[in-house]
């Protein structure tokens, strides 16, 4: 089961790195307006355009928080938070039901990922390499979490009736 935990941690670190880069791109694009070209931009597609679109802050776009309020954080900031949970696997693995926790978190992330992928393809009609990379990481986290959950469930547990008296 250690390999499952290592996989979760590594994927979490990759997710934090990509989300941090997305934050950097959004800040630079906003600060420098047209004077900034991100590494992920090309003539065919623009990740910076996607990362600065109205959909880049899903909480305010969905009306869950007020636009430009303190709680109106970008999707990339939420990504850093969510992926950080997976980097903490070595600490959280000692907590009961950690496999269920990671499966629930990665399932929620996957639902958001599908929604954001839909927006990227059908609404924005653009391509964002950073976004797609985070989708791949999220799918891998879901898969790894389910594998961890199945592995945890296959480990026999001592029941009260099995204890020595």
HELIX and SHEET records of a PDB file:
HELIX    1   1 UNK A    2  UNK A   32  1                                  31    
HELIX    2   2 UNK A   33  UNK A   35  5                                   3    
HELIX    3   3 UNK A   47  UNK A   51  1                                   5    
HELIX    4   4 UNK A   54  UNK A   56  5                                   3    
HELIX    5   5 UNK A   58  UNK A   61  1                                   4    
HELIX    6   6 UNK A   75  UNK A   87  1                                  13    
HELIX    7   7 UNK A   89  UNK A   92  1                                   4    
HELIX    8   8 UNK A   98  UNK A  118  1                                  21    
HELIX    9   9 UNK A  119  UNK A  123  3                                   5    
HELIX   10  10 UNK A  129  UNK A  154  1                                  26    
HELIX   11  11 UNK A  160  UNK A  162  5                                   3    
END                                                                             
